[in-house]
Amino acid sequence: MSKKGIKLNILIIIIILCMLFLSSCENMITFSGTCVSIGKKFELDFKLLNTTYESWMTLDKADKVKTSFEITEGSVDIYVRFEDNSIIYQGNDVKNGDLILEISKSGKYHFEVIGSNAAGYVHFNKIP
């Protein structure tokens, strides 16, 4: 094979590899948006959620947590667990909702939001 033929084959291989790499870049994006997790607030607003976000809150018995969500694209699952891993709330493939979680035991609570090609928001806020 001539030097020109070898160079052409190498160039074609490089172009194919670049095309494969660039086409997979979109799949590497897991989150585009904002996340606030501070004190008694955990808020996710996202144009793309392709991962899991989680936060912990220490809450007292009789506390209330306002939970709001609106999912315009994709799928979102929500889990709220007590520190012993017992499920307080579970929502699979949620779309729109507002609810109040009433805390029955003092302790640490785990809030988890799992998205798959999702857009929208999920907010947890302790009611003062």
Buried (B, 14 or more C-beta within 10 A) or exposed (E): EEEEEEEEEEEEEEEEEEEEEEEEEEEEEEBEBEBEBEEBBBBBBBBBBBBEBEBEBEBEEEBBBEBBBBBEBBBBBBBBBBEEEEEBBEBEEBEEEEEEBEBEEEEEBBBBBBBEEBBBBBBBBBEE
